[in-house]
Structures are given as C-alpha cells and as structure tokens.
C-alpha cells in the first residue's frame, strides 16, 4: 500500500482536525433540519401516523451501508474516499477492475454531486425568500450570496470549515430538538399516535413500500463526509469510522424525535385522520412553521432560523469534503493536473474548491431561467437527479467491502461482520435506487430516469477514455493517509 508521503508536493495539512471536527463536518453535511423539512410531507402522505418508523428503518439501511464504508475507511484512509475505495475494492475482485471502477465512480460522483449540492442552496434561497415574504426574484440572490460567503471559510482550511460547521450544526440541532420538545409537551395527549396506524395512503407499513423507503434513505445523504477528510484527520483509521457511524445514529435520533413531534402535534390538533391528511398535504410547504404557529408562536422565528442554518451548514461541509476527493482524483489524472494543487499557506485544494463553486453557481443560475424561476421545481429536479448516482456509489462500495477484507485482512474476515451487512445494504439501497428511477412516479420524478441514465452513460464513456489515457497514473489512488497507528493489513 502506498503512503501519501510520496506526494509531498500536493499534500493536504496533516492532523488539522480530530474526532470533533470529523463529527462536525459529517453531521452538518447530513443537514437533518433541511432533510426533515423536505421529506416529512412525502413520507406522511404514504404512512400517516407511522411516519417516524420510516426514518428509523431508513437509518438502519444507511447504518448497514455506513458499516461497510467504515470497514474500508479503517483499512484505506484516503482523501480519495469512494474513488479510492472503488480502486481498492474492485481490484480485490479482479486486478484489472481497479482503474475502470475508480474512474467510473469519480465521474459518476463529479457529475451528480454538484447537482445535489445545488439543490441544497436552492432550498436555502427559497426558504429565506419565503420567510421574508419577498418576490420570486430573490431566491437565487440569497443562494448565490450563501455560496459567496461560504467560499472564504472553505479556503481558510479544514479547521476553519469544521469549526464553522460545528457552530451551525449545534444551533440547528438544538433548535430542532427544542421545537420538537415543545410540540410534544403541548400535544401530550397524542404522544402515542405513532404507535397506531392511522391516515396515509395506503397507510401503515404498506406505505413504506416503494418511493417512501427510498425517500427516507435519501434523507441521510452526507454521512460519508469524514471519509474524504482522512488526509487531514488525526488517526483517521480510528476516527473516520467513528464519525460515520456516530453521525448516522445522531441524525436518526433527531429524525425520529422531529417526526414523532409532527405526528403527535397534528394528531392532537386536528385529529389523527385530518391531522395526517394535513401533514401529508403536498401543498403544505412548511409543516413545522405551522405547528410552531399553533403550539408556540414565540418559537416560529426559530423554525425559520434553523431552516436557514441547516442548508448553510450542509453546503459548507459538502464543499469542504467534495473538494478533497476531487483533488485526490485530479492527482490521479482524472481531471487536469492544475486541479490537484493546494494553496501553499492554507494547504487547501483551492482549485478544486473553485471548480465546485463554479459548478454549483451554474446550477443555481441556469435552472432559474429554464424553470421560470420556480425554486420548488429546480430543487425537486436537482435533488431527485443527483441523489440516485450517489446511492449507486453507496451500493457499489458495500459490494466491494467483503472482497477487499477477505483478500487483504483475511484474519479479521467474518461473514457476519462483512458479508451479511454488505448483502443487506446492497439489497436495501438497490431497492431505493430502483424506486427512484421508475417512470411510473408522478411528475417531475417520472422523468428522472432519463437524466440519471445520461449521467450513467457519460460516466462510463469518460471512465473509458480516462483509463486509456491515464494508465499507471491512476494507481496514485492506491495511496493512503499516513497514521501513527499501524494499518490492520497491507494491500
């Protein structure tokens, strides 16, 4: 296994952050407030009072995937993240698969990642515009302002990014927990509502089948953030797996708390059936604002505030992390060499940061004109199109895990620890991917498969060209972050 000390001219700053920083970036990237604000209505429309259970089961599916990624992150800590995991994992199946698998993973991620992140910033702009009661012209202004204000923080370095992410996430999480707690206390007569199936279409457990489960799983995207920060994390073999798994658990608890409060609140206010009809009403753009207005009007401002802080924190953490695996991939020849440079003072991959900033900016401005300024349409398209390729990357990484561990760490290999979680993760995430691309979904989701298919084909084409031209340079992806602890196995 190659060590990153062989690439000193392009090194990121070592030991810049510890476990706290890794957790902060990952939790911020998962954006629980934004996630719950967006998807709770869709899930409630199908499951009614059983809505919290969808997020609990979605968390279990993602936890299995996170477990698989943690196994690779412990053995192959690298800024290359999924791209490097594909190189090592696919190479464990057949040596000739290393380069094409890594290249395909990179191009799939680089074409879908900015789309997903742009959806986050579009939501931010739309949320602020609505909160201030401004005309439709303003959401791209707020979105672009968020991009501009975030850039200097990211360029200062990993430590500055994670400190800011930590502050934003703490405000977001405490705010969500406080609002949820107040709603639960004031609707205490209906605390048991999520234990009895009422409302939804088809309602109950039957509502979990199909796009509902896929939607609940998508709410956890971002949990892999720490993997790409491995080169800058102290003791990454230990810290990255802890950050991944702990973050999933924390966000799952927040999701269950917030959705339990929403179900209890609406059930107590309007009754179980009418309440679930209102919570699952697709025209109800801000159910938590409505609940706060009813139960605690003095907290409505806090709902608006955390609705802004959540996507802001997510964007900051996502750009920081994504610029790292982009830098590592450019170092391996998957992008032009200048994108593999770091700033001499801050040791930040500034060129990669600017690339992502430009891509997200374009994905804010261009769709604004294509969709006649409709932020809901833009966000729905970008979130739906960008999510599936990322879920596919999760699936492939889970598939690779048992092969890598069996080949390179046979002494620790276990069917229970490595094969079973991989099989379950592939099945659950694969089901989510399948549901997302079905053309039978209501518009605009019925056309997502077209755009996703184009991204998939383009990734294959670009990967084929990169493998043919890049050759051995792609083997730079074999490099791993140095660690004070010995690796559990040598590749």
Secondary structure, DSSP 8 states (H G I E B T S, - for coil): --BGGGGGGG---TT-B-HHHHHHHHHHHH-HHHHHHHHHHHHHHHHGGGHHHHHHHHHHHHHHHHHHHHHHHHHS--TTHHHHHHHHHHHHH-TTHHHHHHHHHHHHHHHHHHHHHHHHHHHHHHHHHHHHT--GGGHHHHHHHHHHHHHHHHHH-HHHHHHHHHHHHHHHHHHHHHHHHHHHHHTGGGTTGGGS--SSSS-GGGGGTTHHHHHHHHTTTTTTGGGGGGGGBTTHHHHHHHHHHHHHHHHHHHHHHHHHHHHHHHHHHH-HHHHHHHHT-TT-TTHHHHHHHHH-GGGHHHHHHHHHHHHHHHHHHHHHHHHHHHHHHHHTTSS-GGGG---TTT---HHHHHHHHHHHHHHHHHHHHHTTT-HHHHHHHHHHHHHHHHHHHHHHHHHHHHHHHHHH-TTT--IIIIIHHHHHHHHHHHHHHHHHT-TTSSTTGGGHHHHHHHHHHHHHHHHHHHHHHHGGGGGGGG-B---SS--SS--
